[in-house]
Amino acid sequence: MAEARSRTHSPAAAHGPDSPVLDVVVVSYRSRDLLESCLASLREHAPDASYAVYVVDNASDDGTVELVRSGFPEVELIASERNLGFAAANNVAIRRGRGRYMLALNPDTRLAAGALDTLVRLMDERPEIGMCGCRLVREDGSFDHASKRSFPTIAGAIGHFLRVGRSARAPQRLAQYRAPEVEGGPVDAVNGAFMLMRRAALDEVGLFDEGFWMYMEDLDLCYRFHEAGWTTWYEPSVTVTHVKAGTSGPIRNARLNYAFHYGMYRFYRKHVAPGRSPLTNGLVYGGIAAKLAVSLVRAELRRALAQRVR
């Protein structure tokens, strides 16, 4: 990892005196009702600082475009003619924005009063923070453990996917993916549902890797921030509601299942494999392929069962 270093930042010089403090980017795909709630919460709990909102719609064809145009005229709508995926769609709006901070926000989130003000103030006060996340809770009030994460290890990934690492009693070696030792402060990674980023850091590190169509692009970006010496911060005093799987649905279709496992493969190949033996890498790739096969079969069985119940 690059050594963490002191940083200074002059937002007016970098982006001009008329630039907003914050750009909020929401990527939507067939999530009209969730997006409406998300944008309404943003409107209700708008930050004191100047901000701009971008919605990139990935060819939803469900009335999302019409909703944004009629119900949220303050939002800049970018209506794509095809599904660009999460990483590429975010990048379209990031390149268009001019704020010194950029928030990647999922449409299945709802903001609370003061959330954005608290985090913007934190990043203003601590220039070493390149990215900040918050406590995500589900609609029933339970904690979403994906709010904070450690970079995956082979043992941690096995523990997580076999669910033995999700227990409060699990050894740290198996539970590390959920970063149980971090109560708040510096952490390896935060969740892509809510990622507040410093534009100066993005300018240095680069945007989302568009080779990730969906899934793992957030972990990849956190890893690159880490390697460049930027701090990623988890702030538990700020809570945002996250409708888990609100946009992808409770059962992943084949394309999403493939994207999820390809993301695992790409992250490992990009950041871990160069330091491991060919034998280890072959076992990991085989494990990912086997998990994909099991996930596809399980998803089809769950879908068939749901249809029978209906």
C-alpha positions in Angstrom: 0.0 0.0 0.0 1.2 3.5 -0.7 2.0 5.4 2.4 -0.8 7.7 3.6 0.2 11.2 3.0 -1.0 14.7 4.0 -3.3 16.3 1.5 -4.6 19.8 0.9 -7.5 20.7 -1.3 -8.7 24.0 -2.8 -12.2 23.3 -4.2 -12.7 26.8 -5.7 -9.4 26.6 -7.6 -10.1 23.1 -8.8 -13.7 23.4 -9.9 -14.5 27.1 -10.1 -16.4 29.4 -7.7 -19.8 28.5 -9.1 -19.4 24.7 -8.8 -21.7 22.9 -6.4 -20.2 21.4 -3.3 -21.8 18.0 -3.9 -22.9 16.0 -7.0 -25.3 13.2 -6.2 -25.5 10.4 -8.8 -28.3 7.8 -8.8 -28.2 5.0 -11.3 -31.6 3.5 -11.9 -32.9 0.4 -13.7 -36.6 -0.6 -13.4 -36.8 0.8 -9.9 -39.3 3.6 -10.5 -41.1 3.5 -7.1 -37.8 3.1 -5.1 -36.2 5.9 -7.1 -39.2 8.2 -6.3 -38.8 7.5 -2.6 -35.0 8.1 -2.8 -35.3 11.4 -4.6 -38.1 12.5 -2.3 -35.9 11.8 0.7 -33.0 13.8 -0.9 -35.3 16.7 -1.5 -36.7 16.6 2.0 -33.2 16.2 3.6 -31.2 18.3 1.2 -27.8 19.4 2.4 -27.1 23.0 3.4 -24.3 23.1 0.9 -25.0 23.6 -2.8 -25.6 20.4 -4.7 -26.6 18.9 -8.0 -28.5 15.7 -8.7 -28.0 13.4 -11.6 -30.1 10.4 -12.5 -28.7 8.0 -15.1 -31.5 5.7 -16.2 -30.3 2.4 -17.8 -33.2 2.0 -20.3 -35.7 1.0 -17.7 -38.8 1.4 -19.9 -41.0 1.5 -16.7 -41.9 5.1 -16.5 -38.8 6.2 -14.7 -37.8 8.8 -17.2 -41.3 10.3 -17.2 -41.3 10.3 -13.4 -38.1 12.2 -13.1 -39.0 14.7 -15.8 -42.4 15.5 -14.3 -41.8 15.0 -10.6 -38.2 16.1 -10.1 -37.4 18.9 -12.5 -34.4 19.9 -10.4 -32.7 16.7 -11.4 -30.5 16.4 -14.4 -31.7 13.2 -16.2 -29.5 11.2 -18.4 -31.6 8.6 -20.2 -29.4 5.9 -21.7 -30.8 3.9 -24.7 -29.2 0.7 -23.3 -28.3 -0.8 -19.9 -24.8 0.5 -19.3 -24.4 -1.3 -16.0 -23.6 0.3 -12.7 -20.0 1.3 -13.1 -20.3 2.9 -16.6 -23.5 4.7 -15.8 -22.0 6.3 -12.7 -19.0 7.4 -14.7 -21.2 9.2 -17.2 -22.6 11.5 -14.5 -19.3 11.8 -12.6 -17.6 13.2 -15.7 -20.5 15.7 -16.2 -20.4 16.9 -12.5 -18.3 19.7 -11.1 -18.7 19.4 -7.3 -15.8 18.8 -5.0 -17.6 15.8 -3.6 -19.5 13.1 -5.4 -22.1 10.8 -3.9 -22.9 7.5 -5.6 -26.3 6.7 -4.2 -28.5 3.6 -4.9 -32.2 4.2 -5.8 -33.2 1.8 -3.0 -31.9 4.1 -0.3 -33.6 6.8 1.8 -31.7 9.6 3.4 -32.3 10.9 6.9 -32.1 14.5 8.2 -28.5 15.8 8.5 -26.9 12.8 6.9 -25.2 14.7 4.0 -24.3 17.7 6.1 -22.5 15.6 8.7 -20.5 13.7 6.1 -19.5 16.7 4.0 -18.4 18.5 7.2 -16.4 15.4 8.2 -14.6 15.3 4.8 -14.0 19.1 4.9 -12.3 18.7 8.3 -10.2 15.6 7.3 -8.6 16.0 3.9 -7.0 12.6 4.1 -10.4 11.0 3.7 -11.0 10.1 0.1 -14.2 8.1 0.5 -16.8 7.9 3.2 -19.7 5.5 4.0 -22.3 5.3 6.7 -24.4 2.9 8.7 -26.9 1.2 6.4 -30.0 -0.3 7.9 -32.7 -2.4 6.4 -36.4 -1.4 6.5 -36.9 -3.4 9.7 -34.1 -1.5 11.4 -31.6 -4.3 11.3 -28.0 -3.5 10.5 -26.8 -4.2 6.9 -23.4 -5.8 7.5 -22.2 -4.8 4.0 -21.9 -1.2 5.3 -18.3 -1.8 6.1 -16.0 -4.5 4.8 -12.4 -5.7 4.8 -10.7 -6.6 1.6 -11.5 -10.3 1.0 -9.1 -13.1 1.7 -9.6 -16.7 0.6 -10.4 -17.8 4.1 -12.7 -14.9 4.7 -14.5 -15.4 1.4 -15.1 -19.1 2.2 -16.4 -18.2 5.6 -18.7 -15.6 4.2 -20.2 -17.7 1.4 -20.6 -20.8 3.7 -22.2 -18.4 6.2 -20.0 -19.6 9.1 -18.2 -16.3 9.0 -21.5 -14.4 9.5 -22.0 -15.6 13.0 -21.0 -13.2 15.9 -19.0 -16.1 17.3 -17.0 -16.8 14.2 -13.2 -16.5 14.4 -11.9 -13.2 12.9 -10.1 -15.1 10.2 -13.4 -16.3 8.8 -15.5 -13.2 9.7 -13.0 -10.6 8.4 -15.0 -9.7 5.3 -17.6 -8.0 7.4 -14.9 -6.0 9.4 -16.3 -6.9 12.8 -13.4 -5.2 14.6 -14.2 -1.8 13.1 -16.8 0.2 15.0 -16.1 3.4 13.2 -13.3 5.3 11.4 -10.8 3.9 8.8 -12.0 0.7 7.1 -10.9 -1.1 4.0 -14.2 -0.6 2.1 -17.7 0.8 2.2 -20.8 -0.2 0.3 -21.6 1.1 -3.2 -25.2 1.9 -2.1 -23.8 5.0 -0.5 -20.3 6.1 -1.3 -19.3 9.8 -0.7 -16.1 10.5 -2.6 -13.7 13.4 -2.9 -13.4 14.4 -6.5 -9.7 15.1 -6.1 -9.2 11.5 -5.1 -11.2 10.3 -8.1 -9.1 12.6 -10.3 -6.0 10.9 -9.0 -7.2 7.3 -8.7 -9.6 7.1 -11.6 -13.3 6.4 -11.9 -15.2 3.1 -11.5 -13.6 0.3 -13.6 -16.2 -0.3 -16.3 -14.9 -3.9 -16.7 -17.2 -4.6 -13.8 -20.7 -4.4 -15.2 -22.3 -4.7 -11.8 -21.1 -5.9 -8.4 -17.5 -5.6 -7.0 -16.9 -2.3 -8.7 -17.3 -0.6 -5.3 -14.8 -2.9 -3.7 -12.3 -2.4 -6.6 -12.5 1.4 -6.3 -12.0 1.2 -2.5 -9.0 -1.0 -3.1 -7.5 1.5 -5.5 -8.1 4.4 -3.1 -6.3 2.3 -0.4 -3.4 1.6 -2.7 -3.1 5.3 -3.5 -2.9 6.2 0.2 -6.4 7.7 0.6 -8.4 6.8 3.7 -11.8 5.2 3.4 -13.9 6.1 6.4 -17.0 4.4 8.0 -19.2 6.8 10.0 -21.7 5.0 12.1 -23.3 8.1 13.5 -25.0 8.6 10.1 -27.8 6.2 9.2 -29.3 5.6 5.8 -32.1 3.1 5.0 -31.2 0.5 2.4 -33.9 -1.7 0.9 -31.6 -4.7 0.5 -31.8 -6.2 -3.1 -34.5 -3.6 -3.8 -33.2 -3.1 -7.4 -31.9 -6.5 -8.2 -34.8 -8.4 -6.6 -34.7 -11.3 -4.0 -33.7 -13.8 -6.7 -30.9 -12.9 -9.0 -31.5 -13.7 -12.6 -28.8 -15.5 -14.7 -27.3 -12.3 -16.0 -26.9 -10.8 -12.5 -25.6 -14.1 -11.1 -23.0 -14.2 -13.8 -22.1 -10.5 -13.2 -21.7 -11.1 -9.5 -19.3 -14.1 -9.9 -17.4 -12.4 -12.8 -16.9 -9.5 -10.5 -15.3 -11.8 -7.9 -13.1 -13.3 -10.6 -12.1 -9.9 -12.0 -11.3 -8.5 -8.5 -9.1 -11.5 -7.6 -7.4 -11.6 -11.0 -6.7 -7.9 -10.9 -5.5 -7.4 -7.3 -4.7 -10.8 -5.7 -3.6 -13.3 -8.4 -0.3 -11.7 -9.3 1.0 -12.5 -5.9 -0.2 -16.1 -5.7 0.9 -19.3 -7.2 -0.7 -20.7 -10.4 -2.0 -23.6 -8.3 -3.7 -21.3 -5.8 -5.1 -19.2 -8.6 -6.5 -22.2 -10.4 -8.2 -23.4 -7.2 -9.8 -20.0 -6.6 -11.0 -19.7 -10.2 -12.4 -23.2 -10.0 -14.2 -22.4 -6.7 -15.8 -19.3 -8.3 -17.0 -21.3 -11.2 -18.4 -24.0 -9.0 -20.2 -21.3 -6.8 -21.7 -19.8 -10.0 -23.0 -23.2 -11.0 -24.6 -23.8 -7.6 -26.0 -20.3 -7.5 -27.7 -20.7 -10.9 -29.3 -23.9 -9.9 -30.4 -22.6 -6.6 -31.9 -19.5 -8.2 -33.9 -21.6 -10.6 -35.2 -23.8 -7.9 -36.2 -20.8 -5.8 -37.9 -19.3 -8.8 -39.8 -22.5 -9.6 -40.9 -22.8 -5.9 -42.1 -19.1 -5.9 -44.2 -19.7 -9.0 -45.8 -22.8 -7.5 -46.7 -20.9 -4.4 -48.3 -18.1 -6.5 
